[in-house]
Amino acid sequence: MDDSISYVMVAFIIIGTTYSLVRQIQHILIIQNVKANYKRSLFAYYLACGSLFGFLISYILNILVAIQLIQSNLVKSDTTALSCFLFIMIYIITKWLVIPRIHKQHKLLKE
């Protein structure tokens, strides 16, 4: 029973992160199509997109190491867990500190 619940949680995390990555890419495309000068926002969304992608890759590698599909000296559970943590921290810092809080921009992204 515990194994099935853990697999479902892993699937939810991967699906949720993939959805967030797709939303970040949509935000990048919306900002690129606007004629206004949103260079800081564009950089921040690129950084957020890269950190989500890095987290997703690191998390999948961590799962593959945990179920012993990958047995390598370079990829270990500790390193993948550390990289997952670092990518999530970069994403949180980007969302809270780097992305500017411009009212017009938020209106644009909501549409």
C-alpha positions in Angstrom: 0.0 0.0 0.0 2.8 2.4 0.9 4.5 1.8 -2.4 1.5 2.7 -4.5 1.0 5.9 -2.6 4.6 6.9 -3.0 4.4 6.2 -6.8 1.3 8.3 -7.0 3.0 11.2 -5.1 6.0 11.0 -7.5 3.7 11.1 -10.5 1.9 14.1 -9.0 5.1 16.0 -8.5 6.3 15.3 -12.0 3.0 16.2 -13.5 2.8 19.4 -11.4 6.3 20.5 -12.3 5.7 19.8 -16.0 2.6 21.9 -15.8 4.4 24.7 -14.1 7.2 24.5 -16.7 4.6 24.8 -19.5 3.0 27.8 -17.8 6.4 29.5 -17.5 7.1 29.0 -21.2 3.6 30.5 -22.0 4.5 33.5 -19.9 7.8 33.9 -21.8 6.0 33.8 -25.1 3.4 36.4 -24.0 6.1 38.7 -22.8 8.1 38.3 -26.0 5.1 39.3 -28.1 4.4 42.5 -26.2 6.1 45.6 -27.6 6.8 47.0 -24.1 10.3 46.8 -22.5 10.1 43.9 -20.0 13.8 42.7 -20.2 14.0 42.1 -16.4 10.8 40.1 -16.5 11.9 38.1 -19.5 15.3 37.3 -17.8 13.4 36.2 -14.6 11.1 34.0 -16.5 14.0 32.4 -18.4 15.7 31.8 -15.0 12.5 30.3 -13.5 12.0 28.1 -16.6 15.6 26.8 -16.4 15.4 26.1 -12.7 12.1 24.2 -13.2 13.6 22.2 -16.0 16.7 21.5 -13.9 14.6 20.4 -11.0 12.6 18.1 -13.2 15.7 16.4 -14.7 17.3 16.1 -11.3 14.1 14.7 -9.7 13.7 12.1 -12.5 17.4 11.1 -12.1 16.9 10.8 -8.3 13.9 8.5 -8.9 15.9 6.4 -11.4 18.7 6.1 -8.9 16.3 5.2 -6.1 14.7 2.3 -8.0 18.2 1.3 -9.1 17.8 1.7 -12.8 20.9 3.9 -12.9 24.0 2.5 -11.2 26.8 4.9 -11.7 29.6 6.4 -9.7 28.8 9.9 -11.1 25.1 10.0 -10.3 24.3 9.4 -6.7 21.2 9.9 -4.6 22.9 12.6 -2.5 24.0 14.6 -5.5 20.6 14.5 -7.3 18.9 15.4 -4.0 21.2 18.4 -3.6 20.7 19.5 -7.1 16.9 19.2 -6.7 17.1 21.4 -3.6 19.3 24.0 -5.3 17.0 24.2 -8.3 14.0 24.7 -6.1 15.8 27.4 -4.1 16.7 29.2 -7.3 13.1 29.0 -8.4 11.7 30.4 -5.1 14.3 33.2 -5.1 13.4 34.0 -8.7 9.6 34.1 -8.0 9.9 36.1 -4.8 12.8 38.5 -5.5 13.7 38.7 -9.2 10.4 38.8 -11.0 9.2 42.4 -10.8 5.7 43.2 -9.4 4.3 45.2 -12.3 0.5 45.6 -12.2 0.2 45.9 -16.0 2.3 42.8 -16.5 0.2 40.7 -14.2 -2.9 41.8 -16.0 -1.3 40.8 -19.3 -0.4 37.3 -18.0 -3.9 36.7 -16.6 -5.6 37.2 -20.0 
